[in-house]
Amino acid sequence: MLLNGMHIFLSDIKNSTKDMLPIIIVVAFFQIIVVGKIPENLSSMLIGVSIIIFGLAIFRRGLEIGIFPIGENLANNFAKKGSLFWLLLFAFFIGFSTTIAEPALIAISDKAFIISGGRIDPFFLRLSVALSVGFAISLGVFRILLGHPLHYYIIIGYIIVVITTFFAPLQIIGLAYDSGGVTTSTVTVPLVAALGIGLASSIKGRNPAIDGFGLIAFASLMPMIFVQVYGIIVYNFLDIETVSKIATKTVAMTTKENQFTFFKILIDFLYVAKDIIPILLVIGFFQYLIIKKPIPHLPKVISGIFLVTVGLYAFILGLRLGLFPIGEDLAYSLINVHNVLLIYLFGFLIGFSTTMAEPALIAIASKANEISEGNINSTILRISVAIGVAIGISLGAYRIVHGDPIQYYIIIGYILVIIMTYFAPKYIIPIAYDSGGVTTSTVTVPLVAALGLGLAKNIEGRSELIDGFGLIAFASLFPIITVMGYGILTKQISKRRK
């Protein structure tokens, strides 16, 4: 039993290392070969990366034995139960509870809090995003039940995002666009994808390939609207005195954030444990009061939840020590090389390498190949998505270097997506929309965010808050375009063969 447990743990460490390896290789190449120097805080960074690898391994193992089995069991039971009210309520709370505990969202929220001088409160930002994802999953489930085409909902959503952008303060726009990519990550994607495909498979007249995918797209879109509305409220209705008090608290937080006493570690751990509670409450409520069945293998599930908490804490600690300093330091070093093409090349390689190794994308691509009856090649789909992410991050870096407003790029991207939707084959559209959310992983998001913030911090005339955020939004948008391009190309080749 002990040997088997050690074997599983080592396998998880190996998988987490494999996920981090592309990032390590690209960063090491640029740091040693291009920049030509070793970072001063190298030991701290290496410790941080090691903690991230350990945290990811523990976190994923906890999900596998604790959270996922319960979530999938509940989804199947609700599909069989056939109650619209409870199904939609379950969808809402699954979206809400998994998002509020998302590691990448916690990291980005804390960073936004510090950069904004305390005006953007991390709890209320996460609450806005979590509410939006809950609403999005419910709406997506409702669409599957009705059998409506996905693209009508998405296009209307894009129009609302654009309209809201014209009223939102500049300080929130980039962060709002990024929030759509941050939400759909390690915790959310597998549960949400399983819920959508499971429903589409169990409802007569629905096609899992066309109707089952799309929930992740909803979860990527809605946060952009909700966070912009949150920004409008915060920047127009929050009084100066309150902001001043919060800013004082922020200074105290940034002064102490690198002091790791035993007491602080314990407090931080309990703070992370608090983020898991919503998931447990949702699962317990629906399992015992609505489904009225005991949780199978309860001791195993409890141990899984404990591992999730430990892994989540280790991951956040590792980010603070490792990935954020690496991204910001490398951005500063590349700027000093005085060759902007190297910045774009770094963004391209980081985007491509991390996406090709993304576990959630591998799982979704494999599922897409299976339910599309071979119409979608899983390897080509992954390459299409990786190219989209690479182009997106490079273009996003170009925007920061030149100081262009982000909304113009995103709006043009949306227009291109809408046009391509009418030419793309039906089976590719939901997967293309979902691919934007799948790409931004728990590992990728912090490094990409750190690169953007590092560029904005070290380029004269740029604002970290206005210009620094936005790279994740580019990494989420362009895969939709490249995957639709893959679908259109495949369609044309098929026509010519016939």
BATOR-803930 format. One line per 5 residues: number of its first residue (from 1); their letters; for each residue x, y, z of C-alpha. Coordinates in nm, 3 decimals, always signed. Each point is the difference from the previous one (the first is absolute). Layout:
<rs>
NUM	a	X,Y,Z | ... .
</rs>
This chain:
<rs>
1	mllng	+0.000,+0.000,+0.000 | +0.279,+0.241,+0.100 | +0.209,-0.093,-0.306 | -0.301,+0.051,-0.226 | -0.066,+0.340,+0.157 .
6	mhifl	+0.364,+0.104,-0.052 | -0.016,-0.116,-0.361 | -0.312,+0.211,-0.062 | +0.156,+0.303,+0.171 | +0.320,-0.028,-0.207 .
11	sdikn	-0.212,-0.033,-0.315 | -0.187,+0.320,+0.096 | +0.330,+0.180,+0.064 | +0.122,-0.120,-0.341 | -0.314,+0.132,-0.172 .
16	stkdm	+0.023,+0.336,+0.178 | +0.368,+0.026,-0.093 | -0.091,-0.079,-0.361 | -0.254,+0.284,+0.004 | +0.260,+0.241,+0.136 .
21	lpiii	+0.290,-0.123,-0.217 | -0.089,+0.196,-0.320 | -0.013,+0.321,+0.204 | +0.332,-0.079,+0.171 | +0.173,-0.077,-0.333 .
26	vvaff	-0.124,+0.318,-0.174 | +0.078,+0.221,+0.301 | +0.346,-0.155,+0.048 | +0.083,+0.044,-0.372 | -0.093,+0.368,-0.002 .
31	qiivv	+0.156,+0.071,+0.338 | +0.336,-0.170,-0.071 | +0.041,+0.025,-0.380 | -0.185,+0.322,-0.087 | +0.027,+0.213,+0.314 .
36	gkipe	+0.331,-0.160,+0.103 | -0.033,+0.022,+0.376 | -0.125,-0.198,+0.299 | -0.276,+0.167,+0.207 | +0.114,+0.127,+0.341 .
41	nlssm	-0.283,-0.177,+0.185 | +0.049,-0.329,-0.189 | -0.010,-0.221,+0.312 | -0.331,+0.150,+0.112 | -0.145,-0.047,-0.350 .
46	ligvs	+0.112,-0.364,-0.016 | -0.152,-0.068,+0.341 | -0.321,+0.165,-0.121 | -0.015,-0.214,-0.316 | +0.066,-0.316,+0.206 .
51	iiifg	-0.283,+0.093,+0.237 | -0.231,+0.058,-0.300 | +0.083,-0.347,-0.139 | -0.068,-0.156,+0.341 | -0.319,+0.204,+0.046 .
56	laifr	-0.137,-0.088,-0.345 | +0.065,-0.371,+0.059 | -0.177,+0.001,+0.337 | -0.281,+0.222,-0.129 | -0.077,-0.220,-0.301 .
61	rglei	+0.012,-0.320,+0.205 | -0.247,+0.154,+0.243 | -0.230,+0.095,-0.289 | +0.020,-0.353,-0.143 | -0.091,-0.182,+0.321 .
66	gifpi	-0.213,+0.266,+0.171 | -0.174,+0.266,-0.210 | -0.042,-0.145,-0.351 | -0.170,-0.331,+0.090 | -0.262,+0.183,+0.206 .
71	genla	-0.059,+0.264,-0.269 | -0.039,-0.255,-0.280 | -0.228,-0.218,+0.214 | -0.222,+0.300,+0.078 | -0.015,+0.104,-0.368 .
76	nnfak	-0.114,-0.350,-0.104 | -0.260,-0.017,+0.278 | -0.147,+0.338,-0.093 | -0.017,-0.093,-0.368 | -0.200,-0.309,+0.099 .
81	kgslf	-0.216,+0.191,+0.250 | -0.125,+0.235,-0.274 | -0.082,+0.295,+0.228 | +0.072,+0.327,-0.185 | +0.013,+0.218,+0.313 .
86	wlllf	+0.246,-0.219,+0.192 | +0.211,-0.065,-0.310 | +0.041,+0.374,-0.069 | +0.065,+0.072,+0.368 | +0.262,-0.277,+0.011 .
91	affig	+0.164,+0.139,-0.318 | +0.013,+0.348,+0.157 | +0.159,-0.115,+0.325 | +0.248,-0.232,-0.173 | +0.119,+0.297,-0.209 .
96	fstti	+0.007,+0.231,+0.301 | +0.174,-0.233,+0.246 | +0.272,-0.124,-0.237 | +0.081,+0.353,-0.116 | +0.024,+0.160,+0.344 .
101	aepal	+0.270,-0.259,+0.083 | +0.187,+0.028,-0.333 | +0.377,+0.044,+0.077 | +0.074,+0.222,-0.301 | -0.293,+0.232,+0.082 .
106	iaisd	+0.120,+0.034,+0.360 | +0.350,+0.092,-0.123 | -0.126,+0.255,-0.256 | -0.246,+0.155,+0.251 | +0.275,+0.050,+0.257 .
111	kafii	+0.223,+0.157,-0.264 | -0.278,+0.233,-0.117 | -0.061,+0.104,+0.362 | +0.363,+0.105,+0.046 | +0.038,+0.173,-0.338 .
116	sggri	-0.326,+0.197,+0.036 | +0.105,+0.136,+0.339 | -0.279,-0.195,+0.166 | -0.289,+0.133,-0.208 | -0.062,-0.342,-0.161 .
121	dpffl	-0.088,-0.222,+0.294 | +0.115,-0.361,-0.062 | -0.301,-0.158,+0.173 | -0.262,+0.205,-0.188 | +0.186,-0.048,-0.329 .
126	rlsva	-0.001,-0.378,+0.051 | -0.365,+0.015,+0.109 | -0.094,+0.187,-0.321 | +0.182,-0.256,-0.214 | -0.144,-0.297,+0.192 .
131	lsvgf	-0.357,+0.134,-0.028 | +0.050,+0.054,-0.373 | +0.127,-0.355,-0.054 | -0.290,-0.143,+0.202 | -0.246,+0.195,-0.212 .
136	aislg	+0.187,-0.100,-0.318 | -0.010,-0.375,+0.076 | -0.373,+0.021,+0.080 | -0.066,+0.183,-0.326 | +0.211,-0.252,-0.192 .
141	vfril	-0.189,-0.294,+0.152 | -0.330,+0.171,-0.085 | +0.119,+0.037,-0.362 | +0.080,-0.373,-0.020 | -0.346,-0.085,+0.133 .
146	lghpl	-0.167,+0.225,-0.259 | +0.233,-0.108,-0.283 | +0.077,+0.356,-0.112 | +0.308,+0.067,-0.221 | +0.295,+0.109,+0.214 .
151	hyyii	+0.125,+0.282,-0.224 | -0.316,+0.211,+0.041 | +0.061,+0.020,+0.375 | +0.373,+0.065,-0.039 | -0.044,+0.275,-0.261 .
156	igyii	-0.258,+0.178,+0.220 | +0.247,-0.034,+0.288 | +0.279,+0.158,-0.207 | -0.227,+0.294,-0.085 | -0.077,+0.054,+0.371 .
161	vvitt	+0.374,-0.017,+0.085 | +0.076,+0.268,-0.261 | -0.283,+0.228,+0.116 | +0.109,-0.035,+0.365 | +0.359,+0.082,-0.098 .
166	ffapl	-0.099,+0.351,-0.109 | -0.130,+0.074,+0.352 | +0.272,-0.180,+0.199 | +0.304,+0.188,+0.142 | +0.331,-0.066,-0.176 .
171	qiigl	+0.144,-0.145,+0.322 | -0.238,-0.297,-0.006 | -0.027,-0.089,-0.372 | +0.317,-0.210,-0.033 | -0.067,-0.178,+0.329 .
176	aydsg	-0.360,-0.069,-0.104 | +0.108,-0.150,-0.332 | +0.261,-0.210,+0.182 | -0.254,-0.127,+0.254 | -0.176,-0.200,-0.272 .
181	gvtts	+0.313,-0.206,-0.062 | +0.098,-0.036,+0.366 | -0.327,-0.168,+0.106 | +0.010,-0.307,-0.222 | +0.295,-0.191,+0.135 .
186	tvtvp	+0.109,-0.298,+0.209 | -0.308,-0.026,+0.222 | -0.275,+0.113,-0.236 | +0.064,-0.150,-0.345 | -0.035,-0.376,+0.070 .
191	lvaal	-0.316,+0.039,+0.210 | -0.166,+0.242,-0.241 | +0.091,-0.201,-0.311 | -0.128,-0.321,+0.161 | -0.328,+0.172,+0.091 .
196	gigla	-0.059,+0.133,-0.355 | +0.092,-0.318,-0.188 | -0.188,-0.214,+0.254 | -0.319,+0.203,-0.043 | +0.021,+0.005,-0.380 .
201	ssikg	+0.055,-0.378,-0.003 | -0.298,-0.070,+0.225 | -0.254,+0.228,-0.175 | -0.171,-0.140,-0.309 | +0.065,+0.205,-0.315 .
206	rnpai	+0.322,+0.161,+0.127 | +0.342,-0.050,-0.159 | +0.287,-0.018,+0.254 | +0.245,+0.158,-0.249 | -0.227,+0.293,-0.090 .
211	dgfgl	-0.205,+0.044,+0.319 | +0.231,-0.146,+0.268 | +0.285,+0.247,-0.045 | -0.047,+0.371,+0.066 | -0.035,+0.025,+0.379 .
216	iafas	+0.365,+0.102,+0.032 | -0.061,+0.274,-0.260 | -0.283,+0.139,+0.215 | +0.226,-0.014,+0.306 | +0.266,+0.200,-0.191 .
221	lmpmi	-0.240,+0.264,-0.131 | -0.217,+0.099,+0.298 | +0.284,+0.110,+0.235 | +0.098,+0.271,-0.250 | -0.345,+0.157,+0.041 .
226	fvqvy	-0.026,-0.042,+0.378 | +0.351,+0.131,+0.077 | -0.050,+0.307,-0.219 | -0.324,+0.074,+0.187 | +0.190,-0.050,+0.329 .
231	giivy	+0.264,+0.247,-0.126 | -0.264,+0.258,-0.092 | -0.138,-0.020,+0.356 | +0.342,+0.009,+0.170 | +0.147,+0.287,-0.202 .
236	nfldi	-0.314,+0.215,-0.003 | -0.164,-0.061,+0.336 | +0.281,-0.089,+0.246 | +0.092,+0.309,+0.207 | +0.358,+0.126,+0.028 .
241	etvsk	+0.018,-0.046,+0.379 | -0.079,-0.371,-0.028 | +0.264,-0.041,-0.273 | +0.258,+0.177,+0.220 | -0.064,-0.243,+0.287 .
246	iatkt	+0.026,-0.300,-0.233 | +0.322,+0.138,-0.152 | +0.157,+0.015,+0.348 | -0.099,-0.363,+0.050 | +0.157,-0.081,-0.339 .
251	vamtt	+0.336,+0.150,+0.099 | -0.001,-0.212,+0.315 | -0.086,-0.308,-0.206 | +0.278,+0.053,-0.255 | +0.253,+0.068,+0.278 .
256	kenqf	-0.080,-0.327,+0.175 | -0.075,-0.221,-0.299 | +0.349,-0.153,-0.006 | +0.029,-0.058,+0.376 | -0.063,-0.371,+0.047 .
261	tffki	-0.035,-0.061,+0.374 | -0.167,-0.316,+0.130 | -0.299,+0.203,+0.120 | -0.041,+0.168,-0.341 | +0.027,-0.335,-0.182 .
266	lidfl	-0.273,-0.141,+0.226 | -0.225,+0.303,-0.058 | +0.055,-0.018,-0.378 | -0.080,-0.372,+0.002 | -0.326,+0.059,+0.190 .
271	yvakd	-0.082,+0.281,-0.243 | +0.042,-0.242,-0.293 | -0.205,-0.267,+0.182 | -0.280,+0.257,+0.024 | -0.008,+0.015,-0.383 .
276	iipil	-0.079,-0.374,-0.022 | -0.303,+0.028,+0.231 | -0.246,+0.120,-0.271 | +0.069,-0.312,-0.209 | -0.057,-0.224,+0.303 .
281	lvigf	-0.323,+0.177,+0.092 | -0.137,-0.031,-0.354 | +0.090,-0.368,-0.023 | -0.138,-0.080,+0.347 | -0.326,+0.187,-0.058 .
286	fqyli	-0.081,-0.161,-0.335 | +0.129,-0.344,+0.095 | -0.186,-0.042,+0.329 | -0.304,+0.229,-0.029 | -0.092,-0.019,-0.369 .
291	ikkpi	+0.139,-0.330,-0.135 | -0.041,-0.154,+0.348 | +0.284,-0.248,-0.041 | +0.314,-0.043,+0.215 | +0.338,+0.101,-0.145 .
296	phlpk	+0.177,-0.315,-0.127 | +0.344,-0.071,+0.153 | -0.027,+0.291,+0.248 | +0.345,-0.045,+0.171 | +0.170,+0.006,-0.341 .
301	visgi	-0.192,+0.313,-0.096 | +0.097,+0.177,+0.325 | +0.368,-0.081,-0.057 | -0.035,+0.134,-0.356 | -0.145,+0.329,+0.129 .
306	flvtv	+0.290,+0.035,+0.246 | +0.250,-0.057,-0.285 | -0.178,+0.265,-0.212 | +0.041,+0.251,+0.284 | +0.370,-0.078,+0.054 .
311	glyaf	+0.070,+0.004,-0.374 | -0.183,+0.329,-0.048 | +0.198,+0.167,+0.278 | +0.333,-0.133,-0.134 | -0.088,+0.117,-0.350 .
316	ilglr	-0.078,+0.357,+0.111 | +0.316,+0.013,+0.213 | +0.206,-0.125,-0.296 | -0.148,+0.265,-0.229 | +0.104,+0.274,+0.240 .
321	lglfp	+0.355,-0.136,+0.023 | +0.045,-0.135,-0.355 | -0.210,+0.080,-0.305 | -0.092,+0.364,+0.066 | +0.363,+0.105,+0.068 .
326	igedl	+0.121,-0.205,-0.300 | -0.245,+0.164,-0.241 | +0.061,+0.353,+0.125 | +0.379,-0.040,+0.013 | +0.016,-0.147,-0.351 .
331	aysli	-0.226,+0.274,-0.139 | +0.234,+0.261,+0.149 | +0.308,-0.178,-0.140 | -0.147,-0.035,-0.351 | -0.089,+0.370,-0.007 .
336	nvhnv	+0.362,+0.085,+0.087 | +0.123,-0.210,-0.294 | -0.167,+0.268,-0.219 | -0.141,-0.245,-0.250 | -0.379,-0.018,+0.015 .
341	lliyl	-0.006,-0.293,-0.242 | +0.150,-0.215,+0.277 | -0.293,+0.093,+0.226 | -0.247,-0.111,-0.269 | +0.197,-0.320,-0.063 .
346	fgfli	+0.004,-0.078,+0.373 | -0.379,+0.053,+0.017 | -0.053,-0.226,-0.302 | +0.216,-0.285,+0.133 | -0.144,+0.017,+0.353 .
351	gfstt	-0.353,-0.004,-0.144 | +0.061,-0.292,-0.235 | +0.206,-0.218,+0.235 | -0.227,+0.033,+0.304 | -0.318,-0.057,-0.202 .
356	maepa	+0.126,-0.317,-0.168 | +0.066,-0.144,+0.348 | -0.332,+0.119,+0.150 | -0.176,-0.302,+0.158 | -0.351,+0.149,-0.033 .
361	liaia	+0.053,+0.060,-0.373 | +0.129,-0.356,-0.052 | -0.313,-0.135,+0.172 | -0.240,+0.223,-0.197 | +0.174,-0.073,-0.335 .
366	skane	-0.019,-0.374,+0.064 | -0.370,+0.028,+0.089 | -0.066,+0.214,-0.308 | +0.165,-0.261,-0.225 | -0.210,-0.274,+0.160 .
371	isegn	-0.346,+0.160,-0.021 | +0.057,+0.164,-0.342 | +0.059,-0.348,-0.146 | +0.347,+0.092,-0.125 | -0.097,+0.331,-0.167 .
376	insti	+0.228,+0.179,+0.247 | +0.361,-0.119,+0.021 | +0.109,+0.043,+0.363 | +0.366,+0.079,-0.081 | -0.082,+0.257,-0.271 .
381	lrisv	-0.260,+0.156,+0.232 | +0.262,+0.039,+0.274 | +0.250,+0.151,-0.247 | -0.269,+0.242,-0.126 | -0.077,+0.110,+0.355 .
386	aigva	+0.371,+0.033,+0.090 | +0.066,+0.216,-0.308 | -0.297,+0.219,+0.097 | +0.133,+0.049,+0.353 | +0.351,+0.072,-0.130 .
391	igisl	-0.126,+0.263,-0.246 | -0.226,+0.148,+0.267 | +0.276,+0.047,+0.258 | +0.240,+0.144,-0.261 | -0.263,+0.246,-0.121 .
396	gayri	-0.091,+0.085,+0.360 | +0.367,+0.076,+0.074 | +0.010,+0.221,-0.313 | -0.302,+0.191,+0.133 | +0.172,+0.067,+0.333 .
401	vhgdp	+0.327,+0.108,-0.164 | -0.186,+0.246,-0.225 | -0.252,+0.109,+0.264 | -0.311,-0.067,-0.210 | -0.343,-0.027,+0.170 .
406	iqyyi	-0.091,-0.366,+0.049 | -0.368,+0.034,-0.087 | +0.066,+0.074,-0.369 | +0.197,-0.324,-0.042 | -0.262,-0.206,+0.183 .
411	iigyi	-0.294,+0.154,-0.189 | +0.167,-0.068,-0.337 | +0.068,-0.356,+0.120 | -0.368,-0.046,+0.091 | -0.109,+0.127,-0.341 .
416	lviim	+0.235,-0.249,-0.166 | -0.139,-0.283,+0.216 | -0.359,+0.093,-0.093 | +0.083,+0.004,-0.372 | +0.183,-0.334,+0.018 .
421	tyfap	-0.291,-0.157,+0.192 | -0.218,+0.019,-0.312 | +0.260,-0.182,-0.212 | +0.116,-0.262,+0.253 | -0.159,-0.350,+0.009 .
426	kyiip	-0.256,-0.045,+0.280 | +0.196,-0.269,+0.184 | +0.305,+0.226,+0.047 | -0.176,+0.313,+0.131 | -0.067,-0.108,+0.365 .
431	iayds	+0.349,-0.153,+0.031 | +0.157,+0.316,-0.144 | -0.185,+0.219,+0.251 | +0.099,-0.235,+0.285 | +0.366,-0.011,-0.107 .
436	ggvtt	+0.051,+0.361,+0.107 | -0.078,-0.089,+0.361 | +0.186,-0.331,+0.009 | +0.335,+0.153,-0.097 | +0.050,+0.229,+0.297 .
441	stvtv	+0.121,-0.249,+0.260 | +0.094,+0.032,+0.365 | +0.368,-0.004,-0.099 | -0.023,+0.223,-0.309 | -0.212,+0.281,+0.145 .
446	plvaa	+0.242,+0.122,+0.272 | +0.303,+0.006,-0.232 | -0.189,+0.173,-0.284 | -0.149,+0.250,+0.247 | +0.345,+0.063,+0.150 .
451	lglgl	+0.144,+0.061,-0.350 | -0.270,+0.258,-0.078 | +0.036,+0.175,+0.334 | +0.380,-0.008,-0.029 | -0.010,+0.162,-0.344 .
456	aknie	-0.242,+0.271,+0.114 | +0.206,+0.066,+0.314 | +0.330,+0.044,-0.186 | -0.111,+0.186,-0.314 | -0.021,+0.375,+0.047 .
461	grsel	-0.350,+0.143,-0.028 | -0.181,-0.329,+0.066 | -0.234,-0.072,+0.290 | +0.010,-0.343,+0.166 | -0.374,+0.013,+0.063 .
466	idgfg	-0.109,+0.132,-0.342 | +0.266,-0.156,-0.227 | +0.135,-0.292,+0.209 | -0.313,-0.213,-0.003 | -0.137,-0.136,-0.328 .
471	liafa	+0.247,-0.266,-0.118 | -0.225,-0.279,+0.130 | -0.290,+0.147,-0.199 | +0.209,-0.020,-0.319 | +0.097,-0.358,+0.087 .
476	slfpi	-0.370,-0.086,+0.035 | -0.127,+0.176,-0.313 | +0.240,-0.108,-0.274 | -0.038,-0.379,+0.046 | -0.368,+0.044,-0.093 .
481	itvmg	+0.113,+0.154,-0.330 | +0.267,-0.262,-0.079 | -0.228,-0.296,+0.089 | -0.278,+0.138,-0.222 | +0.263,+0.047,-0.269 .
486	ygilt	+0.092,-0.367,+0.040 | -0.369,-0.096,-0.035 | -0.051,+0.215,-0.310 | +0.318,-0.138,-0.161 | -0.108,-0.359,+0.073 .
491	kqisk	-0.343,+0.072,-0.147 | +0.152,+0.138,-0.323 | +0.237,-0.296,-0.036 | -0.291,-0.240,+0.051 | -0.203,+0.178,-0.269 .
496	rrk	+0.286,-0.018,-0.251 | +0.048,-0.373,+0.065 | -0.369,-0.064,-0.060 .
</rs>
